[in-house]
Amino acid sequence: MTRLTEIQKADQVGKHVIETSDLTKIYGKGSIAVHALRGVSMVVDRGEFVAIMGPSGSGKSTLMNLLGCLDRPTEGRYLLEGEDVSRLNKDRLASIRNRRIGFVFQSYNLLPRLTAAKNVMMPLMYNGHQSLSEREMMGHAVEALESVGLGDRIDHRPNELSGGQQQRVAIARALVNEPSLVLADEPTGNLDTKSGEEIMALLHDLHDQGSTIVMVTHSPADAAHAARIIALRDGQVIAHDLDVKTAGQLDSVTSEEGVAQ
């Protein structure tokens, strides 16, 4: 990957990858209805690295599911690269997930019987790349693994890799389709401090190379790698550009206390 110049980064400003308007998600009905999201409106531009923070129950996971096209909102609109994906059927959402979104999960979600390279190949196999031979797909997978520093681990299975290495494989898998958006859900949550710092340094480097990254995290240290922090509480956005120090105190901050926007 080629590192973007400051001029190239500036040229990307204003080109929305994510734009949501009044996103609402309600689980259940009547007296047992749970309002997980209450009118979330936000924008993420191409090339941004944004962290989403909030206490448990704030709606972070629900919002991540909607942004990742894993679920549909009850109300509101979600534009992904200008396309309204709010009401698409499951098959269409699956196609968009595979072509436009790369996922990095806390628990890696690697297939235990497959090598690192074959795990990374999976999105290519499900992306309708009939024009690519298995050898070509393997070439793309190896290139992605080399980009995250695992060129010497392509034939290793997950149980032969450390937690940090498994997360690197997961990041390579997220990148192999060259997605428009990388969604990282607590990417250091299962790692020791040193491995976590290495993964955040890698994500930071990917951002410098031009990737658009949205990361859900509880960690102020991880959030400090992002260019911007969006804060959630009780299913609502309470800040679109929160400073790291305040982000670390979200459990004691309420929207009524006037978080700086």
C-alpha positions as CSV (number, residue, x, y, z in Angstrom):
1,M,0.0,0.0,0.0
2,T,1.2,3.5,-0.7
3,R,1.1,6.2,2.0
4,L,-1.2,9.1,1.1
5,T,0.3,12.6,0.8
6,E,-1.3,15.4,2.7
7,I,-2.6,16.8,-0.6
8,Q,-4.3,13.5,-1.3
9,K,-5.8,13.4,2.1
10,A,-7.1,16.9,1.7
11,D,-8.7,15.9,-1.5
12,Q,-10.8,13.3,0.3
13,V,-12.3,15.7,2.7
14,G,-16.1,16.0,2.3
15,K,-16.5,12.7,0.5
16,H,-18.8,10.8,2.9
17,V,-18.4,7.1,3.3
18,I,-21.0,7.0,6.1
19,E,-23.9,9.4,6.5
20,T,-26.7,8.5,8.9
21,S,-29.9,10.5,9.7
22,D,-32.0,9.8,12.7
23,L,-31.1,6.1,13.0
24,T,-33.4,4.3,15.4
25,K,-33.3,0.7,16.5
26,I,-36.0,-0.8,18.6
27,Y,-36.0,-4.4,19.8
28,G,-39.3,-5.9,20.8
29,K,-42.7,-4.2,21.0
30,G,-45.0,-2.6,23.5
31,S,-44.1,-2.6,27.1
32,I,-41.0,-4.8,26.5
33,A,-39.6,-2.6,23.7
34,V,-35.9,-1.7,24.1
35,H,-34.8,1.5,22.3
36,A,-31.1,0.7,21.5
37,L,-30.6,3.7,19.3
38,R,-32.5,7.0,19.5
39,G,-32.1,9.1,16.4
40,V,-28.3,8.8,15.6
41,S,-27.1,11.2,13.0
42,M,-23.4,11.1,12.0
43,V,-21.0,11.5,9.2
44,V,-17.6,9.8,8.5
45,D,-15.6,11.1,5.5
46,R,-13.4,9.0,3.3
47,G,-9.9,8.5,4.9
48,E,-11.1,9.3,8.4
49,F,-10.2,7.2,11.5
50,V,-13.1,7.6,13.9
51,A,-13.5,5.9,17.3
52,I,-16.9,5.3,18.8
53,M,-17.0,5.3,22.6
54,G,-19.6,5.0,25.3
55,P,-20.5,3.0,28.5
56,S,-22.0,-0.4,28.4
57,G,-25.6,-0.2,27.1
58,S,-24.9,3.0,25.1
59,G,-25.8,1.5,21.8
60,K,-22.2,1.0,20.4
61,S,-22.7,-2.6,19.3
62,T,-26.1,-1.9,17.8
63,L,-24.7,1.0,15.8
64,M,-21.8,-1.1,14.6
65,N,-24.2,-3.7,13.4
66,L,-26.1,-1.1,11.4
67,L,-23.0,0.5,10.0
68,G,-21.7,-3.0,9.0
69,C,-25.0,-3.9,7.2
70,L,-25.5,-6.8,9.6
71,D,-28.9,-5.4,10.6
72,R,-31.4,-2.8,9.4
73,P,-32.7,0.3,11.4
74,T,-36.2,0.5,12.6
75,E,-36.3,4.1,11.4
76,G,-33.9,6.5,9.8
77,R,-31.6,6.4,6.9
78,Y,-28.0,5.1,6.3
79,L,-26.1,6.1,3.2
80,L,-23.0,4.1,2.5
81,E,-20.9,5.9,-0.2
82,G,-24.1,7.7,-1.1
83,E,-26.3,4.5,-1.5
84,D,-29.2,4.2,0.8
85,V,-28.8,0.7,2.4
86,S,-31.4,1.2,5.1
87,R,-34.1,-1.0,3.5
88,L,-32.2,-3.4,1.4
89,N,-33.0,-7.1,1.7
90,K,-30.6,-9.6,3.4
91,D,-29.1,-10.9,0.2
92,R,-28.2,-7.4,-1.0
93,L,-26.9,-6.4,2.4
94,A,-24.7,-9.5,2.4
95,S,-23.3,-8.5,-1.0
96,I,-22.5,-5.0,0.2
97,R,-20.8,-6.3,3.4
98,N,-18.5,-8.6,1.4
99,R,-17.6,-6.0,-1.3
100,R,-17.4,-2.8,0.7
101,I,-16.8,-3.5,4.3
102,G,-13.9,-5.2,6.1
103,F,-14.5,-6.4,9.7
104,V,-12.1,-6.8,12.5
105,F,-13.6,-8.5,15.6
106,Q,-12.4,-8.8,19.1
107,S,-12.4,-12.6,19.0
108,Y,-10.7,-12.7,15.5
109,N,-13.3,-15.1,14.1
110,L,-10.8,-17.2,12.2
111,L,-11.6,-20.7,10.9
112,P,-9.5,-23.0,13.0
113,R,-8.8,-25.7,10.3
114,L,-7.6,-23.2,7.6
115,T,-4.2,-21.7,7.3
116,A,-3.7,-17.9,7.6
117,A,-3.6,-17.5,3.9
118,K,-6.8,-19.5,3.3
119,N,-8.6,-17.5,6.1
120,V,-7.7,-14.3,4.3
121,M,-8.9,-15.8,1.0
122,M,-12.4,-16.3,2.3
123,P,-13.8,-12.9,1.3
124,L,-12.5,-13.3,-2.2
125,M,-14.2,-16.7,-2.5
126,Y,-17.5,-15.2,-1.5
127,N,-17.2,-12.0,-3.5
128,G,-18.2,-13.5,-6.9
129,H,-14.6,-13.3,-8.2
130,Q,-15.2,-15.8,-10.9
131,S,-12.5,-14.1,-12.9
132,L,-9.8,-14.9,-10.3
133,S,-8.2,-18.3,-10.2
134,E,-7.4,-19.9,-6.8
135,R,-3.8,-19.1,-7.5
136,E,-4.6,-15.5,-8.0
137,M,-6.8,-15.3,-4.9
138,M,-3.9,-16.9,-2.9
139,G,-1.6,-14.2,-4.3
140,H,-3.9,-11.5,-3.0
141,A,-4.1,-13.2,0.4
142,V,-0.3,-13.5,0.6
143,E,0.0,-9.8,-0.3
144,A,-2.5,-8.8,2.4
145,L,-0.6,-10.9,5.0
146,E,2.7,-9.4,4.0
147,S,1.1,-5.9,4.4
148,V,0.5,-6.7,8.1
149,G,3.9,-8.3,8.7
150,L,2.9,-11.9,8.5
151,G,4.5,-13.0,5.2
152,D,6.3,-15.7,7.1
153,R,3.1,-17.2,8.6
154,I,1.0,-17.8,5.6
155,D,0.8,-21.6,6.2
156,H,0.2,-21.4,10.0
157,R,-3.2,-22.3,11.4
158,P,-4.8,-20.1,14.1
159,N,-3.7,-22.4,17.0
160,E,-0.1,-21.9,15.8
161,L,-0.3,-18.1,16.1
162,S,-0.3,-15.7,19.0
163,G,-3.3,-13.6,19.8
164,G,-1.7,-10.6,18.2
165,Q,-0.8,-12.6,15.1
166,Q,-4.3,-13.9,14.8
167,Q,-5.6,-10.3,14.9
168,R,-3.2,-9.4,12.1
169,V,-4.6,-12.2,10.1
170,A,-8.1,-10.8,10.7
171,I,-7.0,-7.4,9.6
172,A,-5.5,-8.9,6.4
173,R,-8.8,-10.6,5.8
174,A,-10.6,-7.3,6.3
175,L,-8.3,-5.6,3.7
176,V,-8.1,-8.3,1.0
177,N,-11.2,-7.0,-0.9
178,E,-9.9,-3.4,-0.7
179,P,-13.1,-2.3,1.1
180,S,-14.4,1.2,1.3
181,L,-14.7,0.9,5.1
182,V,-13.0,-1.0,7.9
183,L,-15.1,-1.6,11.0
184,A,-13.1,-2.7,14.1
185,D,-15.0,-3.9,17.1
186,E,-12.8,-3.8,20.3
187,P,-9.8,-4.9,18.2
188,T,-7.4,-5.1,21.2
189,G,-10.0,-6.5,23.7
190,N,-8.5,-10.0,23.8
191,L,-4.8,-8.9,23.7
192,D,-2.1,-8.2,26.2
193,T,-0.8,-4.6,26.4
194,K,2.1,-5.0,24.0
195,S,0.1,-6.9,21.4
196,G,-2.7,-4.4,21.7
197,E,-0.3,-1.5,21.1
198,E,1.1,-3.2,18.0
199,I,-2.4,-3.7,16.6
200,M,-3.3,-0.1,17.2
201,A,0.0,1.0,15.5
202,L,-1.0,-1.2,12.5
203,L,-4.4,0.4,12.3
204,H,-2.9,3.8,12.6
205,D,-0.5,3.0,9.7
206,L,-3.4,1.7,7.6
207,H,-5.2,5.0,8.2
208,D,-2.1,6.9,7.1
209,Q,-2.2,4.8,3.9
210,G,-5.8,5.9,3.2
211,S,-8.1,3.4,4.8
212,T,-11.4,4.7,6.3
213,I,-11.6,3.1,9.8
214,V,-14.4,3.2,12.4
215,M,-13.5,1.5,15.7
216,V,-15.7,0.8,18.7
217,T,-13.6,0.7,21.8
218,H,-13.8,1.1,25.6
219,S,-10.1,2.1,25.7
220,P,-9.1,5.8,25.8
221,A,-5.6,4.7,24.8
222,D,-6.9,3.0,21.7
223,A,-9.2,5.9,20.9
224,A,-6.2,8.3,21.1
225,H,-5.1,6.8,17.8
226,A,-8.2,8.0,16.0
227,A,-8.5,11.5,14.5
228,R,-12.0,11.9,16.1
229,I,-14.1,10.4,18.8
230,I,-17.9,10.0,18.6
231,A,-19.5,9.5,22.1
232,L,-22.7,7.6,22.6
233,R,-24.9,7.4,25.7
234,D,-28.3,5.9,26.1
235,G,-28.6,5.3,22.3
236,Q,-27.8,9.0,21.4
237,V,-24.7,10.8,20.1
238,I,-23.6,13.2,22.8
239,A,-20.5,14.4,21.1
240,H,-19.1,14.2,17.5
241,D,-15.5,15.2,18.3
242,L,-14.8,14.4,22.0
243,D,-11.3,14.8,23.5
244,V,-9.6,11.7,24.8
245,K,-9.5,12.9,28.4
246,T,-13.3,13.4,28.5
247,A,-13.8,10.1,26.6
248,G,-12.2,8.3,29.5
249,Q,-14.8,9.6,31.9
250,L,-17.9,8.7,29.8
251,D,-19.3,6.6,32.6
252,S,-19.8,9.7,34.7
253,V,-20.7,12.1,31.9
254,T,-24.3,12.8,30.8
255,S,-25.6,14.8,27.9
256,E,-27.3,17.2,30.3
257,E,-23.8,18.0,31.7
258,G,-23.0,19.6,28.4
259,V,-20.3,17.5,26.7
260,A,-18.4,19.7,24.2
261,Q,-19.5,19.0,20.7
